[in-house]
Amino acid sequence: MAKRIGSFREISTNYDVVLCDVWGVLHNGVAAYPEASVALEAARAEGVSVVLITNSPRPAPSVIEQLEMIGVSNDSYDRIVTSGDVTRALIAKGPKKVFLLGPERDLPLLDGLGVEAVTADEAEVIVCTGFFDDETETPEDYRDMLKALAARRVQMICANPDLVVERGHKMIPCAGAMAAYYDRMGGETAVAGKPHTPIYDATLAAARDLRGEFPQSRVIAIGDGMPTDVRGALDYGLDLLYISHGIHAREYVVEGHTDETALGAFLAREQASPRYWMPRLV
């Protein structure tokens, strides 16, 4: 069983670099968790470099703006690497007629890449950032369109591998759910965000740019999502601090408190072995 810690300060001096998830750790999509920012600010004051690693489909500058609006402190991190950043590299290498499957606000993801935004019927590649309306829709609402695209062997580039995120007190489906549905239909998918290697390579490169070389044993990841944050960090060989009051809380949280026996059983079922855990980052 992972070790329960009461404060990040208990372990922060054991590390040179923190790779911290954003949604579910620093905020819930509506409001920031202020103590999480304080914890990272304190680590930075001790000389730790903090790089945020997020499956947001947007490039880093727009995510930084969003964090400011929600109330996440600018002093809590040094750099941010997004799934949108690494996805842009995949888009640039692919076909030029792109169908953006997601809200119109994500169109800047295509800027400067020499591609043309087209309809689904004209598409040579799909870039999925989510749903047109993630409050009401499910992947099944896109069945006919995706079936036709899969029949034409149009590849889907998934800009956000998350299956769901917490928005306030609601669970909202993400592009990862759409990509999984397309894959089950026989469609081809490409993903660069968590849990896949490219985003970890990019994040550690950003950390080396900040502070030079460091051993991987001096890196800790923080996250709450089992198929993304947890699996990605552990598969990459990183120590992990698991935040239990995230998207999987219903598996083991009873009346606001984590049932450690139930948490241990959940981690065992998922074959996951984080080094530490705490309910919220503080």
PAZAPA-4460 file (N, C-alpha, C; in steps of 0.05 Angstrom, whole numbers, plus 32768, in hexadecimal, padded with zeros to 4 digits):
% residues 282
    n_x    n_y    n_z   ca_x   ca_y   ca_z    c_x    c_y    c_z   seq   type   mol
   8011   7FE8   8000   8000   8000   8000   8012   8019   8000     1      M     A
   8009   802D   7FF1   8018   8046   7FF0   8018   8053   800C     2      A     A
   802C   8063   8011   802E   8071   802B   801C   808A   802C     3      K     A
   800C   808C   8041   7FFB   80A4   8044   800C   80BB   804F     4      R     A
   800B   80D2   8042   8018   80E9   804C   8004   80FF   8052     5      I     A
   800B   8110   8065   7FF9   8126   806D   7FFF   8140   8060     6      G     A
   8017   8143   8056   8020   815C   804A   8035   8155   8035     7      S     A
   8034   8163   801E   8048   815E   8009   8064   8165   8013     8      F     A
   8065   8178   8026   807F   8180   8031   808F   8168   803D     9      R     A
   8080   8153   8046   808D   813B   8051   80A0   812E   803E    10      E     A
   809B   8130   8024   80AA   8121   8010   80B7   8133   7FFA    11      I     A
   80B0   814D   7FFA   80B8   815D   7FE3   80D7   8160   7FE1    12      S     A
   80E5   815F   7FF7   8102   8162   7FF5   8110   8149   7FEA    13      T     A
   8101   8134   7FE7   810C   811B   7FDB   810E   811D   7FBD    14      N     A
   8103   8133   7FB1   8101   8135   7F94   810B   8150   7F8A    15      Y     A
   8114   814F   7F71   811D   8167   7F63   8107   8172   7F51    16      D     A
   80F6   8160   7F47   80E1   8167   7F33   80C7   815B   7F3B    17      V     A
   80B2   816B   7F38   8096   8162   7F3C   8088   8165   7F21    18      V     A
   807B   814F   7F18   8069   8150   7F01   804D   814E   7F0B    19      L     A
   803F   8165   7F0B   8025   8166   7F19   800E   8168   7F05    20      C     A
   7FFB   8156   7F08   7FE2   8157   7EF9   7FD3   8171   7F01    21      D     A
   7FC1   817A   7EF0   7FB3   8193   7EF4   7F96   818F   7EFD    22      V     A
   7F86   8184   7EEA   7F69   8181   7EF0   7F65   8169   7F03    23      W     A
   7F5A   816F   7F1A   7F56   815A   7F2E   7F6A   815D   7F45    24      G     A
   7F80   816B   7F40   7F94   816F   7F55   7F96   818D   7F5C    25      V     A
   7F98   819E   7F48   7F99   81BB   7F4E   7F7E   81C9   7F4D    26      L     A
   7F6B   81BD   7F3E   7F50   81C8   7F3D   7F3D   81B3   7F34    27      H     A
   7F23   81B9   7F36   7F0E   81A6   7F2E   7EFF   81AE   7F15    28      N     A
   7F0B   81C1   7F06   7EFE   81CB   7EEE   7EEE   81E3   7EF2    29      G     A
   7EE8   81E9   7F0C   7ED8   8201   7F13   7EE7   8213   7F26    30      V     A
   7EF4   8207   7F3A   7F03   8216   7F4E   7F1D   8209   7F54    31      A     A
   7F30   8219   7F5C   7F4A   820E   7F64   7F49   8202   7F80    32      A     A
   7F5C   81EF   7F85   7F61   81E6   7FA0   7F79   81F6   7FAB    33      Y     A
   7F74   820B   7FBA   7F8A   821D   7FC2   7FA1   820F   7FD0    34      P     A
   7F9B   81FC   7FE1   7FB1   81EF   7FF0   7FC4   81DF   7FDD    35      E     A
   7FBA   81D7   7FC6   7FCC   81C9   7FB3   7FE0   81DD   7FA8    36      A     A
   7FD7   81F5   7FA1   7FEA   8209   7F98   7FFF   8210   7FAE    37      S     A
   7FF5   8212   7FC6   8008   8218   7FDD   801D   8203   7FE0    38      V     A
   8014   81E9   7FDD   8027   81D3   7FE0   803D   81D4   7FCA    39      A     A
   8035   81DA   7FB2   8049   81DC   7F9C   805B   81F4   7F9F    40      L     A
   804F   820B   7FA8   805F   8223   7FAD   8075   821D   7FC2    41      E     A
   806D   820F   7FD7   8081   8208   7FEC   8097   81F6   7FE1    42      A     A
   8090   81E3   7FD0   80A4   81D2   7FC4   80B7   81E2   7FB3    43      A     A
   80AD   81F4   7FA3   80BE   8205   7F92   80D0   8216   7FA3    44      R     A
   80C7   821F   7FBA   80D7   822F   7FCC   80EF   821F   7FD7    45      A     A
   80EC   8205   7FD7   8101   81F3   7FE0   8114   81EA   7FCA    46      E     A
   810F   81F5   7FB1   8120   81EE   7F9B   8116   81D9   7F88    47      G     A
   80FD   81D0   7F8C   80F2   81BB   7F7A   80E6   81C9   7F62    48      V     A
   80EA   81BD   7F4A   80DE   81C7   7F32   80C3   81B9   7F2D    49      S     A
   80AF   81C9   7F28   8094   81BF   7F24   808B   81C3   7F07    50      V     A
   8086   81AD   7EF9   807B   81AE   7EDE   805F   81A2   7EDE    51      V     A
   804C   81B1   7ED6   8031   81A7   7ED4   802E   8196   7EBB    52      L     A
   8021   817F   7EBD   801D   816D   7EA6   7FFF   8167   7EA4    53      I     A
   7FF3   8170   7E8E   7FD6   816E   7E8C   7FCD   8164   7E72    54      T     A
   7FB7   8156   7E72   7FAB   814B   7E59   7F99   8160   7E4C    55      N     A
   7F9B   8179   7E54   7F8B   818D   7E46   7F92   818D   7E29    56      S     A
   7F7E   818F   7E17   7F84   818F   7DFA   7F8E   81AA   7DF0    57      P     A
   7F90   81BE   7E02   7F97   81D9   7DF9   7FB6   81DD   7DFD    58      R     A
   7FC2   81EE   7DED   7FDE   81F5   7DF2   7FE2   8203   7E0C    59      P     A
   7FFA   8202   7E17   8000   820C   7E32   7FF7   8228   7E37    60      A     A
   7FFB   823C   7E25   7FF3   8257   7E2C   7FD5   825A   7E33    61      P     A
   7FC4   824C   7E25   7FA7   824E   7E2B   7FA0   8240   7E45    62      S     A
   7FAF   822B   7E4C   7FAA   821D   7E65   7FB3   822F   7E7C    63      V     A
   7FC9   823D   7E79   7FD2   8250   7E8D   7FBD   8265   7E93    64      I     A
   7FB1   826F   7E7E   7F9B   8283   7E81   7F84   8277   7E91    65      E     A
   7F7D   825E   7E8A   7F67   8251   7E98   7F6E   824D   7EB6    66      Q     A
   7F86   8245   7EBC   7F8E   8241   7ED8   7F8C   825B   7EE7    67      L     A
   7F95   8271   7EDB   7F93   828B   7EE8   7F76   8292   7EEF    68      E     A
   7F64   828D   7EDC   7F47   8293   7EE0   7F3B   8282   7EF6    69      M     A
   7F44   8269   7EF8   7F39   8257   7F0C   7F44   825E   7F28    70      I     A
   7F5C   8269   7F29   7F68   8270   7F42   7F81   8260   7F4A    71      G     A
   7F8C   8251   7F37   7FA5   8242   7F3D   7FBC   8256   7F3C    72      V     A
   7FCD   8256   7F50   7FE2   8269   7F53   7FF7   8266   7F3D    73      S     A
   8000   827C   7F31   8016   827B   7F1D   8030   8273   7F2A    74      N     A
   8032   8277   7F45   804B   8270   7F53   804D   8253   7F5B    75      D     A
   8039   8243   7F53   8039   8227   7F5B   8047   8215   7F47    76      S     A
   8050   8220   7F31   805D   820F   7F1D   8071   821F   7F0C    77      Y     A
   8084   8211   7F00   8098   821D   7EEF   8091   821C   7ED1    78      D     A
   8086   8205   7EC9   807F   8200   7EAD   8065   81F0   7EAC    79      R     A
   8059   81EF   7E94   8042   81DE   7E90   8045   81D1   7E74    80      I     A
   8040   81B7   7E73   8040   81A8   7E59   8024   819C   7E57    81      V     A
   8018   81A1   7E40   7FFC   8197   7E3C   7FFB   8181   7E26    82      T     A
   7FE6   8171   7E27   7FE2   815E   7E12   7FDE   816D   7DF7    83      S     A
   7FD3   8185   7DF8   7FD0   8195   7DE0   7FEB   819B   7DD4    84      G     A
   7FFF   81A1   7DE5   801A   81A7   7DDB   8025   818F   7DCB    85      D     A
   8024   8178   7DD7   8030   8160   7DC9   801E   8157   7DB2    86      V     A
   8004   815C   7DB4   7FF2   8155   7D9E   7FF8   8165   7D85    87      T     A
   8000   817E   7D89   8006   818F   7D71   801C   8183   7D60    88      R     A
   802E   8175   7D6D   8044   8168   7D5D   8038   8152   7D4C    89      A     A
   8024   8143   7D57   8017   812E   7D47   8007   8139   7D30    90      L     A
   7FF9   814F   7D35   7FE9   815C   7D20   7FFB   8166   7D09    91      I     A
   8012   8172   7D11   8024   817E   7CFD   802F   8169   7CEA    92      A     A
   8032   8150   7CF4   803D   813A   7CE3   8028   812D   7CD2    93      K     A
   800E   8132   7CD7   7FF9   8123   7CCA   7FED   8131   7CB2    94      G     A
   7FD6   8127   7CA8   7FC8   8132   7C91   7FBF   814F   7C98    95      P     A
   7FB9   815E   7C83   7FB4   817B   7C86   7F97   8182   7C89    96      K     A
   7F84   8170   7C81   7F68   8176   7C84   7F5E   816A   7C9F    97      K     A
   7F59   817C   7CB2   7F54   8174   7CCE   7F37   817A   7CD6    98      V     A
   7F2A   8165   7CE1   7F0F   816A   7CED   7F14   816B   7D0B    99      F     A
   7F0D   8183   7D17   7F10   8186   7D34   7EF6   817D   7D41   100      L     A
   7EF8   8167   7D50   7EE2   815C   7D5F   7EE4   8167   7D7C   101      L     A
   7ED6   817C   7D81   7ED7   8189   7D9B   7ECD   81A5   7D9A   102      G     A
   7ECD   81B3   7DB0   7EC1   81CE   7DB0   7ED2   81E2   7D9F   103      P     A
   7EC5   81F6   7D94   7ED2   8209   7D83   7EE9   8217   7D90   104      E     A
   7EE8   821A   7DAB   7EFD   8228   7DBA   7F18   821A   7DB7   105      R     A
   7F18   8200   7DAE   7F31   81F1   7DAB   7F3E   81F5   7D90   106      D     A
   7F32   8204   7D7E   7F3E   8208   7D63   7F5A   8213   7D64   107      L     A
   7F62   8224   7D77   7F7E   822D   7D78   7F93   8217   7D79   108      P     A
   7F8A   81FE   7D80   7F9D   81E8   7D80   7FA9   81E3   7D65   109      L     A
   7F9A   81EC   7D50   7FA3   81E7   7D34   7FB4   81FE   7D29   110      L     A
   7FB5   8215   7D38   7FC2   822D   7D2D   7FDF   8228   7D27   111      D     A
   7FE7   8232   7D10   8004   8232   7D08   800F   8217   7D00   112      G     A
   7FFD   8203   7CFB   8007   81E9   7CF4   8003   81E2   7CD6   113      L     A
   7FF9   81F6   7CC7   7FF6   81F2   7CAA   7FE0   81DE   7CA3   114      G     A
   7FCB   81DC   7CB5   7FB5   81CA   7CAF   7F9B   81DA   7CAA   115      V     A
   7F87   81CC   7C9F   7F6E   81D9   7C98   7F58   81CB   7CA8   116      E     A
   7F48   81DA   7CB6   7F31   81D0   7CC5   7F1A   81CA   7CB1   117      A     A
   7F11   81B1   7CB0   7EFC   81A9   7C9D   7EE6   819A   7CAC   118      V     A
   7ED1   8192   7C9D   7EBB   8182   7CA8   7EC3   8165   7CAB   119      T     A
   7EB3   8156   7CB9   7EB8   8139   7CBC   7EB9   812B   7CA1   120      A     A
   7EA8   8133   7C8E   7EA7   8125   7C74   7EC1   812A   7C64   121      D     A
   7ECE   8141   7C69   7EE6   8147   7C5A   7F00   813E   7C68   122      E     A
   7EFD   8136   7C81   7F15   8132   7C92   7F28   811C   7C88   123      A     A
   7F41   8122   7C8B   7F57   810E   7C87   7F61   8105   7CA2   124      E     A
   7F5B   8114   7CB7   7F63   810D   7CD2   7F50   811B   7CE5   125      V     A
   7F4A   810E   7CFC   7F3A   811A   7D11   7F4C   8123   7D28   126      I     A
   7F48   813B   7D32   7F55   8143   7D4B   7F3F   8146   7D5F   127      V     A
   7F3F   8135   7D73   7F29   8135   7D87   7F33   8142   7DA1   128      C     A
   7F26   8158   7DA8   7F2C   8166   7DC1   7F16   8161   7DD6   129      T     A
   7F00   8154   7DCE   7EEA   814F   7DE0   7ED0   814D   7DD1   130      G     A
   7EBB   8158   7DDD   7EA0   8156   7DD2   7E97   8172   7DCA   131      F     A
   7E84   8174   7DB8   7E78   818E   7DB2   7E6A   8199   7DCB   132      F     A
   7E5D   8187   7DDA   7E4F   818F   7DF3   7E54   8179   7E07   133      D     A
   7E69   817C   7E18   7E6F   8167   7E2B   7E5D   8166   7E43   134      D     A
   7E4A   8178   7E45   7E37   8178   7E5B   7E20   8164   7E56   135      E     A
   7E1B   815E   7E3C   7E03   814E   7E35   7E0A   8136   7E24   136      T     A
   7E20   8136   7E16   7E25   8122   7E02   7E36   810A   7E0C   137      E     A
   7E34   80F4   7DFE   7E45   80DC   7E03   7E50   80D4   7DE8   138      T     A
   7E64   80C2   7DE8   7E6F   80BA   7DCE   7E5B   80AD   7DBC   139      P     A
   7E46   80A0   7DC7   7E32   8094   7DB6   7E23   80A8   7DA5   140      E     A
   7E22   80C1   7DAD   7E15   80D6   7D9D   7E24   80DB   7D83   141      D     A
   7E3D   80D2   7D81   7E4E   80D6   7D69   7E51   80BD   7D59   142      Y     A
   7E41   80A8   7D5F   7E45   808E   7D54   7E46   808E   7D35   143      R     A
   7E31   8099   7D29   7E2F   8098   7D0B   7E47   80A7   7CFE   144      D     A
   7E4E   80BE   7D09   7E64   80CE   7CFD   7E7E   80BE   7D00   145      M     A
   7E83   80B3   7D18   7E9C   80A5   7D1D   7E9D   808B   7D0C   146      L     A
   7E86   807E   7D09   7E86   8065   7CF9   7E8E   806B   7CDC   147      K     A
   7E84   8082   7CD1   7E8C   8089   7CB6   7EA9   8090   7CB4   148      A     A
   7EB4   809E   7CC8   7ED0   80A5   7CC8   7EE2   808C   7CCB   149      L     A
   7ED9   807A   7CDC   7EE9   8061   7CDF   7EE9   8051   7CC5   150      A     A
   7ED2   8051   7CB7   7ED1   8042   7C9E   7EE4   804D   7C89   151      A     A
   7EEA   8067   7C8B   7EFD   8074   7C79   7F19   8073   7C83   152      R     A
   7F1D   8066   7C9A   7F37   8063   7CA7   7F44   807E   7CAD   153      R     A
   7F34   8090   7CB7   7F3E   80AA   7CBF   7F48   80A8   7CDC   154      V     A
   7F61   80AF   7CE0   7F6D   80AD   7CFA   7F62   80C3   7D0D   155      Q     A
   7F5F   80BC   7D26   7F58   80D0   7D3B   7F70   80D6   7D4C   156      M     A
   7F78   80EF   7D4E   7F8C   80F8   7D61   7F7E   8102   7D79   157      I     A
   7F82   80F6   7D90   7F74   80FD   7DA8   7F85   8111   7DB8   158      C     A
   7F7B   8129   7DBC   7F8A   813E   7DC8   7F87   813E   7DE7   159      A     A
   7F75   812E   7DF1   7F72   812C   7E0E   7F6A   810F   7E15   160      N     A
   7F7D   80FF   7E1F   7F77   80E3   7E24   7F66   80DE   7E3C   161      P     A
   7F60   80F2   7E4D   7F4F   80EE   7E64   7F34   80E2   7E5B   162      D     A
   7F2A   80CF   7E6B   7F0F   80C4   7E66   7EFA   80D6   7E71   163      L     A
   7EFE   80DF   7E8A   7EEC   80F2   7E98   7EFC   8105   7EA9   164      V     A
   7EF0   811C   7EAF   7EFB   812E   7EC3   7EE5   8137   7ED5   165      V     A
   7EEC   8141   7EEC   7ED9   814C   7EFF   7ED6   816A   7EF9   166      E     A
   7EBE   8173   7EF4   7EB8   818F   7EF1   7EA4   8197   7F07   167      R     A
   7EAF   81A4   7F1C   7E9F   81A9   7F33   7E99   818E   7F40   168      G     A
   7E7F   8187   7F41   7E77   816D   7F4C   7E6C   815A   7F37   169      H     A
   7E72   8160   7F1E   7E69   814F   7F08   7E80   8142   7EFA   170      K     A
   7E7C   812A   7EEF   7E90   811C   7EDF   7E8A   8122   7EC1   171      M     A
   7E9E   812C   7EB3   7E9A   8135   7E97   7EAB   8123   7E85   172      I     A
   7EA0   8118   7E6F   7EB0   8107   7E5D   7EC4   8118   7E4E   173      P     A
   7EDB   810C   7E47   7EF0   811A   7E39   7EF6   810C   7E1E   174      C     A
   7F09   8117   7E10   7F10   810C   7DF5   7F19   80EF   7DF7   175      A     A
   7F26   80E7   7E0D   7F2F   80CC   7E0F   7F18   80B8   7E0D   176      G     A
   7F00   80BF   7E17   7EE9   80AE   7E15   7EE0   80AB   7DF8   177      A     A
   7EE3   80C1   7DE9   7EDC   80C1   7DCC   7EF0   80AF   7DBD   178      M     A
   7F09   80B2   7DC3   7F1E   80A2   7DB6   7F1B   8084   7DBC   179      A     A
   7F14   807E   7DD5   7F0F   8062   7DDC   7EF8   8056   7DCC   180      A     A
   7EE3   8066   7DC9   7ECB   805E   7DBA   7ED2   8059   7D9D   181      Y     A
   7EE2   806C   7D92   7EEA   806A   7D76   7EFC   8051   7D72   182      Y     A
   7F0D   804C   7D85   7F1E   8034   7D84   7F0E   801B   7D83   183      D     A
   7EF9   801A   7D94   7EE8   8002   7D95   7ED9   7FFE   7D7B   184      R     A
   7ED4   8014   7D6C   7EC7   8012   7D52   7EDA   8009   7D3C   185      M     A
   7EF4   8006   7D43   7F07   7FFF   7D2E   7F17   8016   7D23   186      G     A
   7F12   802E   7D2E   7F21   8046   7D25   7F3D   8047   7D30   187      G     A
   7F4F   8054   7D21   7F6B   8057   7D29   7F6E   8070   7D3A   188      E     A
   7F7C   806E   7D51   7F7F   8085   7D62   7F9D   8089   7D68   189      T     A
   7FA4   80A2   7D6D   7FBF   80A9   7D75   7FBD   80BC   7D8D   190      A     A
   7FCD   80B7   7DA2   7FCA   80C6   7DBB   7FE7   80CD   7DC5   191      V     A
   7FEB   80E5   7DCE   8005   80ED   7DD8   8005   80F5   7DF5   192      A     A
   7FED   80FB   7E01   7FEC   8103   7E1C   7FEE   80EC   7E30   193      G     A
   7FEA   80F2   7E4A   7FEC   80DD   7E5E   7FD7   80C7   7E58   194      K     A
   7FDE   80AD   7E5A   7FF6   80A2   7E66   800D   809C   7E53   195      P     A
   800D   80A8   7E3C   8021   80A1   7E27   803B   80AF   7E2B   196      H     A
   8050   80A3   7E21   806B   80AC   7E26   8071   80C9   7E1C   197      T     A
   8068   80D2   7E04   8070   80EC   7DFA   806D   8103   7E0E   198      P     A
   8056   8104   7E1C   8052   811A   7E2E   8065   811A   7E46   199      I     A
   806D   8102   7E4F   8080   8100   7E65   809C   8108   7E5B   200      Y     A
   80A3   8100   7E43   80BC   8108   7E37   80BE   8127   7E36   201      D     A
   80A8   8133   7E2C   80A7   8150   7E29   80A8   815E   7E44   202      A     A
   809B   8153   7E58   809A   8160   7E72   80B5   815E   7E80   203      T     A
   80C2   8148   7E7E   80DD   8145   7E8A   80F1   8156   7E7B   204      L     A
   80ED   8159   7E60   80FF   816B   7E51   80FC   8188   7E5B   205      A     A
   80E3   8190   7E61   80DE   81AB   7E6C   80EC   81AE   7E87   206      A     A
   80EB   8199   7E98   80F8   819A   7EB2   8116   819C   7EAF   207      A     A
   8122   818E   7E9C   813F   8190   7E97   8147   81AB   7E8D   208      R     A
   8135   81B7   7E7E   813A   81D2   7E74   813B   81E6   7E8C   209      D     A
   812B   81E0   7EA1   812A   81F1   7EB8   8143   81EE   7ECA   210      L     A
   814C   81D5   7ECE   8160   81D0   7EE3   8178   81BF   7EDB   211      R     A
   8179   81B6   7EC2   818F   81A5   7EBA   8188   8188   7EBF   212      G     A
   819C   8177   7EBF   8197   815A   7EC2   8190   8153   7EDF   213      E     A
   8181   813D   7EE2   817A   8133   7EFC   8173   8115   7EF9   214      F     A
   8176   8105   7F0D   816F   80E9   7F0B   8150   80E6   7F0C   215      P     A
   8146   80D2   7EFD   8129   80CE   7EFD   811E   80C6   7F18   216      Q     A
   812F   80BB   7F29   8127   80B4   7F44   8120   80CD   7F55   217      S     A
   8128   80E5   7F4B   8122   80FE   7F59   810A   810C   7F4D   218      R     A
   80F9   80FD   7F3F   80E1   8108   7F33   80C8   80FA   7F40   219      V     A
   80B4   810A   7F47   809B   80FE   7F51   8084   810A   7F41   220      I     A
   8071   80F9   7F39   8059   8102   7F2C   8042   8103   7F40   221      A     A
   802F   8115   7F3C   8018   8118   7F4D   7FFF   8116   7F3B   222      I     A
   7FEC   8105   7F42   7FD4   8103   7F32   7FBE   80F4   7F3F   223      G     A
   7FA6   80F5   7F32   7F8E   80E7   7F3D   7F81   80D4   7F29   224      D     A
   7F89   80D5   7F10   7F7B   80C4   7EFC   7F89   80AA   7EF7   225      G     A
   7F7C   8094   7EFC   7F89   807A   7EFA   7F92   8074   7EDD   226      M     A
   7F82   8076   7EC8   7F8C   806E   7EAD   7F9F   8082   7EA1   227      P     A
   7FA2   809A   7EAC   7FB3   80AE   7EA0   7FCA   80B5   7EB2   228      T     A
   7FC5   80C4   7EC8   7FDA   80CD   7EDA   7FE9   80B6   7EE7   229      D     A
   7FDA   80A3   7EF2   7FE6   808D   7F01   7FF4   807A   7EEE   230      V     A
   7FE6   8070   7EDA   7FF2   805D   7EC7   800A   8069   7EB9   231      R     A
   8007   8082   7EB0   801D   808F   7EA1   8036   8092   7EB2   232      G     A
   8033   809C   7ECB   804A   80A0   7EDC   8058   8085   7EE3   233      A     A
   8048   8072   7EEB   8053   8058   7EF3   8060   804A   7EDB   234      L     A
   8054   804A   7EC4   805F   803D   7EAD   807A   804B   7EA5   235      D     A
   807C   8065   7EAA   8094   8074   7EA4   80AA   806F   7EB9   236      Y     A
   80A3   8063   7ECF   80B6   805D   7EE4   80B9   8073   7EF8   237      G     A
   80A4   8084   7EFC   80A6   809A   7F0F   8099   8093   7F29   238      L     A
   80A3   809F   7F3F   8095   809E   7F58   807B   80AE   7F55   239      D     A
   8066   80A6   7F64   804C   80B2   7F60   803F   80B8   7F7B   240      L     A
   8034   80D1   7F7E   8023   80D8   7F94   8006   80D8   7F89   241      L     A
   7FF6   80C6   7F94   7FDB   80C3   7F8A   7FC8   80D4   7F9B   242      Y     A
   7FB8   80E4   7F8E   7FA4   80F5   7F9B   7F89   80E6   7F9B   243      I     A
   7F81   80DD   7FB3   7F6A   80CA   7FB4   7F4F   80D7   7FB0   244      S     A
   7F4C   80F1   7FB6   7F32   80FE   7FB4   7F2E   810A   7F98   245      H     A
   7F36   80FC   7F84   7F33   8104   7F68   7F1C   80F5   7F5B   246      G     A
   7F21   80EE   7F41   7F0B   80E3   7F31   7F03   80C7   7F3A   247      I     A
   7F13   80B9   7F4A   7F0C   809E   7F53   7F02   809D   7F6F   248      H     A
   7EFC   80B4   7F7B   7EF5   80B6   7F97   7EDD   80A3   7F9E   249      A     A
   7ECA   80A0   7F8C   7EB2   8090   7F93   7EB9   8073   7F98   250      R     A
   7ED2   806A   7F90   7EDA   804F   7F94   7EE1   8049   7FB2   251      E     A
   7EE8   805D   7FC1   7EF2   8058   7FDC   7EEE   806F   7FF0   252      Y     A
   7EE2   8085   7FE8   7EDD   809B   7FFA   7EC1   8098   8006   253      V     A
   7EC0   8098   8021   7EA7   8095   802F   7EA4   80AD   8042   254      V     A
   7E8E   80BB   803E   7E88   80D3   804F   7E9F   80E6   8050   255      E     A
   7EAC   80EA   8039   7EC1   80FE   8037   7EDD   80F4   803F   256      G     A
   7EDF   80DB   8048   7EF9   80D0   8051   7F01   80B8   8040   257      H     A
   7F1A   80B5   803B   7F24   809E   802B   7F26   8086   803D   258      T     A
   7F18   8071   8035   7F1A   8057   8043   7F33   8049   8039   259      D     A
   7F47   8047   804A   7F61   803D   8041   7F60   8020   8037   260      E     A
   7F4F   8010   8043   7F4C   7FF4   803A   7F41   7FF3   801E   261      T     A
   7F2C   8003   801A   7F1F   8004   7FFF   7F33   8010   7FEB   262      A     A
   7F42   8024   7FF3   7F56   8030   7FE0   7F6B   801B   7FD9   263      L     A
   7F75   800C   7FED   7F88   7FF7   7FE7   7F7E   7FE2   7FD4   264      G     A
   7F64   7FDB   7FD7   7F58   7FC7   7FC5   7F56   7FD3   7FA9   265      A     A
   7F4E   7FEC   7FA7   7F4C   7FF9   7F8D   7F67   7FFA   7F7F   266      F     A
   7F7C   8002   7F8D   7F96   8003   7F80   7F9F   7FE7   7F78   267      L     A
   7F99   7FD3   7F88   7FA1   7FB8   7F82   7F92   7FAE   7F68   268      A     A
   7F78   7FB5   7F66   7F69   7FAD   7F4E   7F75   7FBA   7F35   269      R     A
   7F7E   7FD3   7F38   7F89   7FE2   7F22   7FA7   7FDB   7F1D   270      E     A
   7FB2   7FCA   7F2F   7FCE   7FC3   7F2D   7FE0   7FDC   7F2D   271      Q     A
   7FD9   7FEF   7F3E   7FE7   8008   7F40   7FF5   800A   7F5B   272      A     A
   800D   8014   7F5B   801D   8016   7F74   802A   8031   7F77   273      S     A
   801A   8046   7F7D   8025   8060   7F83   8036   805E   7F9C   274      P     A
   804A   8070   7F9E   805B   806F   7FB6   804E   807C   7FCE   275      R     A
   803E   8091   7FC8   8030   80A0   7FDD   8013   80A6   7FD5   276      Y     A
   8003   80AD   7FE9   7FE8   80B7   7FE3   7FE0   80CB   7FF8   277      W     A
   7FCD   80DD   7FF0   7FC0   80EF   8002   7FA6   80F7   7FF5   278      M     A
   7F92   8100   8005   7F78   8106   7FFA   7F79   811E   7FE6   279      P     A
   7F85   8134   7FEE   7F89   814B   7FDD   7FA6   8155   7FE1   280      R     A
   7FB0   8161   7FCC   7FCC   816C   7FCE   7FCB   8184   7FE1   281      L     A
   7FDA   8182   7FF7   7FDC   8198   800A   7FF8   819B   8014   282      V     A
***
